[in-house]
Amino acid sequence: MPEDFNRRDFLKTTATAGIGLSIGASGLSGCAAQLKSVPVPFTVPPIDTVRMGFVGLGHQGSNHVRNFMNIEGVKIVALCDIVPEKIDTTQERLVEAGHPKPTGYSNGHEDFRRMIDEEDLDLVFTATPWKWHAPICVAAMENGKHAATEIPMAITLDECWQLVDVSERTNRHCVAMENCCYDRTELMILNMVRKGLLGELLHAECGYLHDLRGLKLSPTFYEEEWRIKHSIARDADLYPTHGLGPITQCMNINRGNQFDFLVSMSCSTRGLNLYAAGKFGADHLKAVQEYALGDVVNTLIQTKLGQTILITHDTNTPRPYSRKVLVQGTKGLVRKYPEQKIYIEGVSSRSDQWEDLADYYEEWEHPLWSSMRERSRGAGHGGMDYIEDFRLIQCLREGKPTDMDVYDGASWSAVIDLSERSIAGRSRSMEFPDFTRGAWQDREPLGIIEG
Ligand SMILES: NC(=O)c1ccc[n+]([C@@H]2O[C@H](COP(=O)([O-])OP(=O)(O)OC[C@H]3O[C@@H](n4cnc5c(N)ncnc54)[C@H](O)[C@@H]3O)[C@@H](O)[C@H]2O)c1
């Protein structure tokens, strides 16, 4: 413990010179005595042109490249993927759009280390299979580069701690890129919460409910069939952050509130075997394979302020897409799936009846969405991916704290490991580690950001 305190004190003191802006913005005086007990929203001096290296150019990585190549102040310097053709295609796309040709790195799974070592980069962006996220972010930060990664940021508790430790020690950003925090409805709900429409928050429901049977069992969709390997190996909420990210922003997790503990339970495993038998034949390897992942995994989190969050992971069954997104407070509740509805006592026209949420957009639209609506049109996942990428670059260029940070990424990702342990222990209650080491009590909630 003393070592931790020494390091944190050192970081806070050394950070003071470069981050006066953020200290002022968060309402703190710049005095070292106060900084000792009050965490600083992490910032670095503004970066005028953000020189980027990409690792992973599959479905989501190439979406991000398309966004970043259209964002002012970005230079894509290097590309890394185990498949050389994906580098060729991305290089061509960039050159056709009038950008310089980035250097390619395609010499195996560890070639990202050479890219990080050789290239003059500010930011390494990762969109690889999950097991590479933490190793790439660590390599980037240890080499003085900032890191941003597709979600989840990490897949074990050890990796979560490693990323927090390395980010603090190196003073580098490690950003968990949760695009759903920038979706229109989630942003509007956050705006409603900030302005008190729902009252004090009590409960939320969220999740990732996406029929991925066909994609997970496809021999070609995910490179090296990386995704099904997790369903074979782990019974856990494998992908908690799409639902959880926006909810934690509403509940100020790591910023005045904290996850306390969780319990998880998973049901039988049927969907993948049945689907594979129907598609490939009953004797096919994928039909007889033993999958660890229960078809529906439910996790219940209690927060330090007494709220509950129900998260569902369901990627093995025939069903329409949903992230649920239900937020309930003392004055009423709002939900996104299956239909956008709201009920607010004293505001809704009929007592006891849902209203269409569509009627609330005009008054409650989040200003970030309003200002970015045109620019994000046509980009991935309804535009939210562009807003996410734009905000990352805007924060780096302005030297401001990123909207999502290493503590967010660690606490969201911790649900994977904790839910696995809870399920293995007959729904044993699992305490969350406090990745902020107590700092959550003094950190300020994310404000109403604008683009
Ligand atoms: N936020 C979202 O909405 C969203 C959507 C899709 C995927 N994702 C995330 O994006 C990531 C990638 O998913 P995907 O669907 O693009 O998968 P994919 O298989 O299409 O892409 C992964 C890419 O990484 C490359 N790769 C694998 N190992 C590598 C290594 N060691 N070094 C360099 N390159 C390597 C592969 O060749 C492939 O091109 C995952 O983390 C996934 O969860 C997020």
PDBQT file of the ligand as one rigid body, heavy atoms in Angstrom, charges set to zero:
ROOT
HETATM    1  N1  LIG A 501     -18.225  -1.373 -30.569  1.00  0.00    +0.000 N 
HETATM    2  C1  LIG A 501     -18.865  -2.107 -31.473  1.00  0.00    +0.000 C 
HETATM    3  O1  LIG A 501     -19.999  -1.846 -31.846  1.00  0.00    +0.000 OA
HETATM    4  C2  LIG A 501     -18.149  -3.282 -32.059  1.00  0.00    +0.000 A 
HETATM    5  C3  LIG A 501     -18.645  -3.916 -33.194  1.00  0.00    +0.000 A 
HETATM    6  C4  LIG A 501     -17.920  -4.982 -33.713  1.00  0.00    +0.000 A 
HETATM    7  C5  LIG A 501     -16.743  -5.381 -33.100  1.00  0.00    +0.000 A 
HETATM    8  N2  LIG A 501     -16.293  -4.738 -32.003  1.00  0.00    +0.000 N 
HETATM    9  C6  LIG A 501     -15.036  -5.127 -31.342  1.00  0.00    +0.000 C 
HETATM   10  O2  LIG A 501     -13.982  -4.925 -32.284  1.00  0.00    +0.000 OA
HETATM   11  C7  LIG A 501     -12.994  -5.924 -32.108  1.00  0.00    +0.000 C 
HETATM   12  C8  LIG A 501     -12.755  -6.630 -33.437  1.00  0.00    +0.000 C 
HETATM   13  O3  LIG A 501     -13.958  -7.257 -33.837  1.00  0.00    +0.000 OA
HETATM   14  P1  LIG A 501     -14.266  -7.520 -35.375  1.00  0.00    +0.000 P 
HETATM   15  O4  LIG A 501     -15.693  -7.838 -35.479  1.00  0.00    +0.000 OA
HETATM   16  O5  LIG A 501     -13.726  -6.407 -36.181  1.00  0.00    +0.000 OA
HETATM   17  O6  LIG A 501     -13.411  -8.843 -35.612  1.00  0.00    +0.000 OA
HETATM   18  P2  LIG A 501     -12.582  -9.228 -36.931  1.00  0.00    +0.000 P 
HETATM   19  O7  LIG A 501     -12.197 -10.648 -36.757  1.00  0.00    +0.000 OA
HETATM   20  O8  LIG A 501     -13.336  -8.811 -38.135  1.00  0.00    +0.000 OA
HETATM   21  O9  LIG A 501     -11.317  -8.276 -36.823  1.00  0.00    +0.000 OA
HETATM   22  C9  LIG A 501     -10.207  -8.529 -36.009  1.00  0.00    +0.000 C 
HETATM   23  C10 LIG A 501      -8.981  -8.138 -36.806  1.00  0.00    +0.000 C 
HETATM   24  O10 LIG A 501      -7.819  -8.239 -35.971  1.00  0.00    +0.000 OA
HETATM   25  C11 LIG A 501      -6.797  -8.898 -36.703  1.00  0.00    +0.000 C 
HETATM   26  N3  LIG A 501      -5.880  -9.488 -35.717  1.00  0.00    +0.000 N 
HETATM   27  C12 LIG A 501      -6.050 -10.571 -34.958  1.00  0.00    +0.000 A 
HETATM   28  N4  LIG A 501      -4.999 -10.740 -34.125  1.00  0.00    +0.000 NA
HETATM   29  C13 LIG A 501      -4.162  -9.732 -34.375  1.00  0.00    +0.000 A 
HETATM   30  C14 LIG A 501      -2.910  -9.341 -33.846  1.00  0.00    +0.000 A 
HETATM   31  N5  LIG A 501      -2.330 -10.018 -32.857  1.00  0.00    +0.000 N 
HETATM   32  N6  LIG A 501      -2.291  -8.264 -34.363  1.00  0.00    +0.000 NA
HETATM   33  C15 LIG A 501      -2.857  -7.554 -35.374  1.00  0.00    +0.000 A 
HETATM   34  N7  LIG A 501      -4.050  -7.856 -35.911  1.00  0.00    +0.000 NA
HETATM   35  C16 LIG A 501      -4.696  -8.939 -35.402  1.00  0.00    +0.000 A 
HETATM   36  C17 LIG A 501      -7.511  -9.874 -37.588  1.00  0.00    +0.000 C 
HETATM   37  O11 LIG A 501      -6.765 -10.290 -38.680  1.00  0.00    +0.000 OA
HETATM   38  C18 LIG A 501      -8.739  -9.077 -37.976  1.00  0.00    +0.000 C 
HETATM   39  O12 LIG A 501      -8.508  -8.308 -39.143  1.00  0.00    +0.000 OA
HETATM   40  C19 LIG A 501     -13.491  -6.818 -31.004  1.00  0.00    +0.000 C 
HETATM   41  O13 LIG A 501     -12.947  -6.383 -29.794  1.00  0.00    +0.000 OA
HETATM   42  C20 LIG A 501     -14.975  -6.586 -30.967  1.00  0.00    +0.000 C 
HETATM   43  O14 LIG A 501     -15.534  -6.807 -29.696  1.00  0.00    +0.000 OA
HETATM   44  C21 LIG A 501     -16.977  -3.693 -31.467  1.00  0.00    +0.000 A 
ENDROOT
TORSDOF 0
